[in-house]
Amino acid sequence: MTEVAKKFMEEAFLLPREDRAELVDKLLGSLNVPVSEEMDRIWSKEAEKRVKEYEEGKIKAIDGEQVFREIRSKL
Protein backbone atom coordinates (compact mmCIF):
# COMPACT_ATOMS: atom_id res chain seq x y z
CA MET A 1 0.00 0.00 0.00
CA THR A 2 1.37 3.42 -0.90
CA GLU A 3 1.95 6.13 1.69
CA VAL A 4 -0.86 8.17 0.12
CA ALA A 5 -3.24 5.23 0.50
CA LYS A 6 -2.14 4.67 4.11
CA LYS A 7 -2.77 8.34 4.94
CA PHE A 8 -6.16 8.18 3.21
CA MET A 9 -7.08 5.10 5.26
CA GLU A 10 -6.03 6.78 8.52
CA GLU A 11 -8.20 9.78 7.68
CA ALA A 12 -11.10 7.54 6.64
CA PHE A 13 -11.10 5.82 10.04
CA LEU A 14 -11.75 9.23 11.63
CA LEU A 15 -14.99 9.69 9.68
CA PRO A 16 -18.39 8.96 11.21
CA ARG A 17 -19.71 5.45 10.56
CA GLU A 18 -22.25 6.60 7.95
CA ASP A 19 -19.58 8.46 5.97
CA ARG A 20 -17.26 5.45 6.09
CA ALA A 21 -20.04 3.21 4.80
CA GLU A 22 -20.77 5.58 1.92
CA LEU A 23 -17.06 5.83 1.12
CA VAL A 24 -16.71 2.04 1.05
CA ASP A 25 -19.74 1.77 -1.22
CA LYS A 26 -18.28 4.29 -3.66
CA LEU A 27 -14.81 2.69 -3.61
CA LEU A 28 -16.23 -0.77 -4.26
CA GLY A 29 -18.39 0.64 -7.04
CA SER A 30 -15.30 2.17 -8.64
CA LEU A 31 -13.80 -1.30 -9.14
CA ASN A 32 -16.38 -1.99 -11.85
CA VAL A 33 -16.77 -5.58 -10.72
CA PRO A 34 -20.15 -6.88 -11.79
CA VAL A 35 -22.19 -8.36 -8.97
CA SER A 36 -23.80 -11.62 -9.97
CA GLU A 37 -27.23 -12.71 -8.90
CA GLU A 38 -25.62 -15.90 -7.62
CA MET A 39 -23.26 -13.94 -5.37
CA ASP A 40 -26.19 -11.85 -4.09
CA ARG A 41 -28.09 -15.06 -3.32
CA ILE A 42 -25.11 -16.57 -1.47
CA TRP A 43 -24.56 -13.46 0.67
CA SER A 44 -28.28 -13.12 1.37
CA LYS A 45 -28.39 -16.72 2.61
CA GLU A 46 -25.29 -16.13 4.77
CA ALA A 47 -26.82 -12.97 6.27
CA GLU A 48 -30.05 -14.81 7.10
CA LYS A 49 -28.03 -17.61 8.74
CA ARG A 50 -26.09 -15.13 10.87
CA VAL A 51 -29.23 -13.29 11.98
CA LYS A 52 -30.83 -16.61 12.99
CA GLU A 53 -27.72 -17.65 14.94
CA TYR A 54 -27.66 -14.28 16.70
CA GLU A 55 -31.35 -14.49 17.60
CA GLU A 56 -30.83 -18.02 18.94
CA GLY A 57 -27.92 -16.84 21.08
CA LYS A 58 -25.38 -18.98 19.22
CA ILE A 59 -23.26 -15.96 18.32
CA LYS A 60 -22.87 -12.52 19.84
CA ALA A 61 -22.60 -9.13 18.22
CA ILE A 62 -19.44 -7.07 18.48
CA ASP A 63 -19.62 -3.27 18.51
CA GLY A 64 -18.41 -1.82 15.21
CA GLU A 65 -16.05 0.60 16.93
CA GLN A 66 -14.40 -2.33 18.73
CA VAL A 67 -13.98 -4.16 15.42
CA PHE A 68 -12.33 -1.11 13.83
CA ARG A 69 -10.03 -0.67 16.86
CA GLU A 70 -8.88 -4.26 16.50
CA ILE A 71 -8.31 -3.84 12.77
CA ARG A 72 -6.34 -0.62 13.27
CA SER A 73 -4.18 -2.27 15.93
CA LYS A 74 -3.17 -4.95 13.42
CA LEU A 75 -2.18 -2.51 10.67
Phi and psi in radians as a Rosetta constraint file:
Dihedral C 1 N 2 CA 2 C 2 CIRCULARHARMONIC -1.271 0.35
Dihedral N 2 CA 2 C 2 N 3 CIRCULARHARMONIC 2.849 0.35
Dihedral C 2 N 3 CA 3 C 3 CIRCULARHARMONIC -1.090 0.35
Dihedral N 3 CA 3 C 3 N 4 CIRCULARHARMONIC -0.667 0.35
Dihedral C 3 N 4 CA 4 C 4 CIRCULARHARMONIC -1.070 0.35
Dihedral N 4 CA 4 C 4 N 5 CIRCULARHARMONIC -0.777 0.35
Dihedral C 4 N 5 CA 5 C 5 CIRCULARHARMONIC -1.134 0.35
Dihedral N 5 CA 5 C 5 N 6 CIRCULARHARMONIC -0.698 0.35
Dihedral C 5 N 6 CA 6 C 6 CIRCULARHARMONIC -1.083 0.35
Dihedral N 6 CA 6 C 6 N 7 CIRCULARHARMONIC -0.765 0.35
Dihedral C 6 N 7 CA 7 C 7 CIRCULARHARMONIC -1.109 0.35
Dihedral N 7 CA 7 C 7 N 8 CIRCULARHARMONIC -0.746 0.35
Dihedral C 7 N 8 CA 8 C 8 CIRCULARHARMONIC -1.034 0.35
Dihedral N 8 CA 8 C 8 N 9 CIRCULARHARMONIC -0.773 0.35
Dihedral C 8 N 9 CA 9 C 9 CIRCULARHARMONIC -1.114 0.35
Dihedral N 9 CA 9 C 9 N 10 CIRCULARHARMONIC -0.744 0.35
Dihedral C 9 N 10 CA 10 C 10 CIRCULARHARMONIC -1.031 0.35
Dihedral N 10 CA 10 C 10 N 11 CIRCULARHARMONIC -0.770 0.35
Dihedral C 10 N 11 CA 11 C 11 CIRCULARHARMONIC -1.161 0.35
Dihedral N 11 CA 11 C 11 N 12 CIRCULARHARMONIC -0.678 0.35
Dihedral C 11 N 12 CA 12 C 12 CIRCULARHARMONIC -1.094 0.35
Dihedral N 12 CA 12 C 12 N 13 CIRCULARHARMONIC -0.643 0.35
Dihedral C 12 N 13 CA 13 C 13 CIRCULARHARMONIC -1.133 0.35
Dihedral N 13 CA 13 C 13 N 14 CIRCULARHARMONIC -0.335 0.35
Dihedral C 13 N 14 CA 14 C 14 CIRCULARHARMONIC -1.456 0.35
Dihedral N 14 CA 14 C 14 N 15 CIRCULARHARMONIC -0.220 0.35
Dihedral C 14 N 15 CA 15 C 15 CIRCULARHARMONIC -1.265 0.35
Dihedral N 15 CA 15 C 15 N 16 CIRCULARHARMONIC 2.710 0.35
Dihedral C 15 N 16 CA 16 C 16 CIRCULARHARMONIC -1.081 0.35
Dihedral N 16 CA 16 C 16 N 17 CIRCULARHARMONIC 2.720 0.35
Dihedral C 16 N 17 CA 17 C 17 CIRCULARHARMONIC -0.900 0.35
Dihedral N 17 CA 17 C 17 N 18 CIRCULARHARMONIC -0.799 0.35
Dihedral C 17 N 18 CA 18 C 18 CIRCULARHARMONIC -1.094 0.35
Dihedral N 18 CA 18 C 18 N 19 CIRCULARHARMONIC -0.708 0.35
Dihedral C 18 N 19 CA 19 C 19 CIRCULARHARMONIC -1.172 0.35
Dihedral N 19 CA 19 C 19 N 20 CIRCULARHARMONIC -0.679 0.35
Dihedral C 19 N 20 CA 20 C 20 CIRCULARHARMONIC -1.103 0.35
Dihedral N 20 CA 20 C 20 N 21 CIRCULARHARMONIC -0.733 0.35
Dihedral C 20 N 21 CA 21 C 21 CIRCULARHARMONIC -1.094 0.35
Dihedral N 21 CA 21 C 21 N 22 CIRCULARHARMONIC -0.759 0.35
Dihedral C 21 N 22 CA 22 C 22 CIRCULARHARMONIC -1.130 0.35
Dihedral N 22 CA 22 C 22 N 23 CIRCULARHARMONIC -0.708 0.35
Dihedral C 22 N 23 CA 23 C 23 CIRCULARHARMONIC -1.083 0.35
Dihedral N 23 CA 23 C 23 N 24 CIRCULARHARMONIC -0.792 0.35
Dihedral C 23 N 24 CA 24 C 24 CIRCULARHARMONIC -1.051 0.35
Dihedral N 24 CA 24 C 24 N 25 CIRCULARHARMONIC -0.767 0.35
Dihedral C 24 N 25 CA 25 C 25 CIRCULARHARMONIC -1.028 0.35
Dihedral N 25 CA 25 C 25 N 26 CIRCULARHARMONIC -0.788 0.35
Dihedral C 25 N 26 CA 26 C 26 CIRCULARHARMONIC -1.189 0.35
Dihedral N 26 CA 26 C 26 N 27 CIRCULARHARMONIC -0.709 0.35
Dihedral C 26 N 27 CA 27 C 27 CIRCULARHARMONIC -1.113 0.35
Dihedral N 27 CA 27 C 27 N 28 CIRCULARHARMONIC -0.782 0.35
Dihedral C 27 N 28 CA 28 C 28 CIRCULARHARMONIC -1.105 0.35
Dihedral N 28 CA 28 C 28 N 29 CIRCULARHARMONIC -0.698 0.35
Dihedral C 28 N 29 CA 29 C 29 CIRCULARHARMONIC -1.096 0.35
Dihedral N 29 CA 29 C 29 N 30 CIRCULARHARMONIC -0.526 0.35
Dihedral C 29 N 30 CA 30 C 30 CIRCULARHARMONIC -1.263 0.35
Dihedral N 30 CA 30 C 30 N 31 CIRCULARHARMONIC -0.233 0.35
Dihedral C 30 N 31 CA 31 C 31 CIRCULARHARMONIC -1.340 0.35
Dihedral N 31 CA 31 C 31 N 32 CIRCULARHARMONIC -0.226 0.35
Dihedral C 31 N 32 CA 32 C 32 CIRCULARHARMONIC 0.951 0.35
Dihedral N 32 CA 32 C 32 N 33 CIRCULARHARMONIC 0.673 0.35
Dihedral C 32 N 33 CA 33 C 33 CIRCULARHARMONIC -1.670 0.35
Dihedral N 33 CA 33 C 33 N 34 CIRCULARHARMONIC 2.054 0.35
Dihedral C 33 N 34 CA 34 C 34 CIRCULARHARMONIC -1.146 0.35
Dihedral N 34 CA 34 C 34 N 35 CIRCULARHARMONIC 2.423 0.35
Dihedral C 34 N 35 CA 35 C 35 CIRCULARHARMONIC -1.669 0.35
Dihedral N 35 CA 35 C 35 N 36 CIRCULARHARMONIC 2.157 0.35
Dihedral C 35 N 36 CA 36 C 36 CIRCULARHARMONIC -1.508 0.35
Dihedral N 36 CA 36 C 36 N 37 CIRCULARHARMONIC 2.684 0.35
Dihedral C 36 N 37 CA 37 C 37 CIRCULARHARMONIC -1.090 0.35
Dihedral N 37 CA 37 C 37 N 38 CIRCULARHARMONIC -0.600 0.35
Dihedral C 37 N 38 CA 38 C 38 CIRCULARHARMONIC -1.111 0.35
Dihedral N 38 CA 38 C 38 N 39 CIRCULARHARMONIC -0.757 0.35
Dihedral C 38 N 39 CA 39 C 39 CIRCULARHARMONIC -1.138 0.35
Dihedral N 39 CA 39 C 39 N 40 CIRCULARHARMONIC -0.720 0.35
Dihedral C 39 N 40 CA 40 C 40 CIRCULARHARMONIC -1.028 0.35
Dihedral N 40 CA 40 C 40 N 41 CIRCULARHARMONIC -0.753 0.35
Dihedral C 40 N 41 CA 41 C 41 CIRCULARHARMONIC -1.110 0.35
Dihedral N 41 CA 41 C 41 N 42 CIRCULARHARMONIC -0.756 0.35
Dihedral C 41 N 42 CA 42 C 42 CIRCULARHARMONIC -1.090 0.35
Dihedral N 42 CA 42 C 42 N 43 CIRCULARHARMONIC -0.814 0.35
Dihedral C 42 N 43 CA 43 C 43 CIRCULARHARMONIC -1.193 0.35
Dihedral N 43 CA 43 C 43 N 44 CIRCULARHARMONIC -0.621 0.35
Dihedral C 43 N 44 CA 44 C 44 CIRCULARHARMONIC -1.102 0.35
Dihedral N 44 CA 44 C 44 N 45 CIRCULARHARMONIC -0.761 0.35
Dihedral C 44 N 45 CA 45 C 45 CIRCULARHARMONIC -1.096 0.35
Dihedral N 45 CA 45 C 45 N 46 CIRCULARHARMONIC -0.738 0.35
Dihedral C 45 N 46 CA 46 C 46 CIRCULARHARMONIC -1.100 0.35
Dihedral N 46 CA 46 C 46 N 47 CIRCULARHARMONIC -0.747 0.35
Dihedral C 46 N 47 CA 47 C 47 CIRCULARHARMONIC -1.089 0.35
Dihedral N 47 CA 47 C 47 N 48 CIRCULARHARMONIC -0.768 0.35
Dihedral C 47 N 48 CA 48 C 48 CIRCULARHARMONIC -1.070 0.35
Dihedral N 48 CA 48 C 48 N 49 CIRCULARHARMONIC -0.709 0.35
Dihedral C 48 N 49 CA 49 C 49 CIRCULARHARMONIC -1.080 0.35
Dihedral N 49 CA 49 C 49 N 50 CIRCULARHARMONIC -0.771 0.35
Dihedral C 49 N 50 CA 50 C 50 CIRCULARHARMONIC -1.169 0.35
Dihedral N 50 CA 50 C 50 N 51 CIRCULARHARMONIC -0.704 0.35
Dihedral C 50 N 51 CA 51 C 51 CIRCULARHARMONIC -1.074 0.35
Dihedral N 51 CA 51 C 51 N 52 CIRCULARHARMONIC -0.789 0.35
Dihedral C 51 N 52 CA 52 C 52 CIRCULARHARMONIC -1.051 0.35
Dihedral N 52 CA 52 C 52 N 53 CIRCULARHARMONIC -0.803 0.35
Dihedral C 52 N 53 CA 53 C 53 CIRCULARHARMONIC -1.085 0.35
Dihedral N 53 CA 53 C 53 N 54 CIRCULARHARMONIC -0.667 0.35
Dihedral C 53 N 54 CA 54 C 54 CIRCULARHARMONIC -1.137 0.35
Dihedral N 54 CA 54 C 54 N 55 CIRCULARHARMONIC -0.830 0.35
Dihedral C 54 N 55 CA 55 C 55 CIRCULARHARMONIC -1.108 0.35
Dihedral N 55 CA 55 C 55 N 56 CIRCULARHARMONIC -0.526 0.35
Dihedral C 55 N 56 CA 56 C 56 CIRCULARHARMONIC -1.488 0.35
Dihedral N 56 CA 56 C 56 N 57 CIRCULARHARMONIC -0.024 0.35
Dihedral C 56 N 57 CA 57 C 57 CIRCULARHARMONIC 1.367 0.35
Dihedral N 57 CA 57 C 57 N 58 CIRCULARHARMONIC 0.231 0.35
Dihedral C 57 N 58 CA 58 C 58 CIRCULARHARMONIC -1.369 0.35
Dihedral N 58 CA 58 C 58 N 59 CIRCULARHARMONIC -0.453 0.35
Dihedral C 58 N 59 CA 59 C 59 CIRCULARHARMONIC -2.334 0.35
Dihedral N 59 CA 59 C 59 N 60 CIRCULARHARMONIC 2.792 0.35
Dihedral C 59 N 60 CA 60 C 60 CIRCULARHARMONIC -2.090 0.35
Dihedral N 60 CA 60 C 60 N 61 CIRCULARHARMONIC 2.693 0.35
Dihedral C 60 N 61 CA 61 C 61 CIRCULARHARMONIC -1.453 0.35
Dihedral N 61 CA 61 C 61 N 62 CIRCULARHARMONIC 2.599 0.35
Dihedral C 61 N 62 CA 62 C 62 CIRCULARHARMONIC -2.074 0.35
Dihedral N 62 CA 62 C 62 N 63 CIRCULARHARMONIC 2.293 0.35
Dihedral C 62 N 63 CA 63 C 63 CIRCULARHARMONIC -0.977 0.35
Dihedral N 63 CA 63 C 63 N 64 CIRCULARHARMONIC 2.342 0.35
Dihedral C 63 N 64 CA 64 C 64 CIRCULARHARMONIC -0.974 0.35
Dihedral N 64 CA 64 C 64 N 65 CIRCULARHARMONIC -0.695 0.35
Dihedral C 64 N 65 CA 65 C 65 CIRCULARHARMONIC -1.096 0.35
Dihedral N 65 CA 65 C 65 N 66 CIRCULARHARMONIC -0.660 0.35
Dihedral C 65 N 66 CA 66 C 66 CIRCULARHARMONIC -1.123 0.35
Dihedral N 66 CA 66 C 66 N 67 CIRCULARHARMONIC -0.745 0.35
Dihedral C 66 N 67 CA 67 C 67 CIRCULARHARMONIC -1.027 0.35
Dihedral N 67 CA 67 C 67 N 68 CIRCULARHARMONIC -0.824 0.35
Dihedral C 67 N 68 CA 68 C 68 CIRCULARHARMONIC -1.144 0.35
Dihedral N 68 CA 68 C 68 N 69 CIRCULARHARMONIC -0.628 0.35
Dihedral C 68 N 69 CA 69 C 69 CIRCULARHARMONIC -1.068 0.35
Dihedral N 69 CA 69 C 69 N 70 CIRCULARHARMONIC -0.770 0.35
Dihedral C 69 N 70 CA 70 C 70 CIRCULARHARMONIC -1.128 0.35
Dihedral N 70 CA 70 C 70 N 71 CIRCULARHARMONIC -0.703 0.35
Dihedral C 70 N 71 CA 71 C 71 CIRCULARHARMONIC -1.108 0.35
Dihedral N 71 CA 71 C 71 N 72 CIRCULARHARMONIC -0.833 0.35
Dihedral C 71 N 72 CA 72 C 72 CIRCULARHARMONIC -1.059 0.35
Dihedral N 72 CA 72 C 72 N 73 CIRCULARHARMONIC -0.635 0.35
Dihedral C 72 N 73 CA 73 C 73 CIRCULARHARMONIC -1.191 0.35
Dihedral N 73 CA 73 C 73 N 74 CIRCULARHARMONIC -0.359 0.35
Dihedral C 73 N 74 CA 74 C 74 CIRCULARHARMONIC -1.624 0.35
Dihedral N 74 CA 74 C 74 N 75 CIRCULARHARMONIC -0.150 0.35
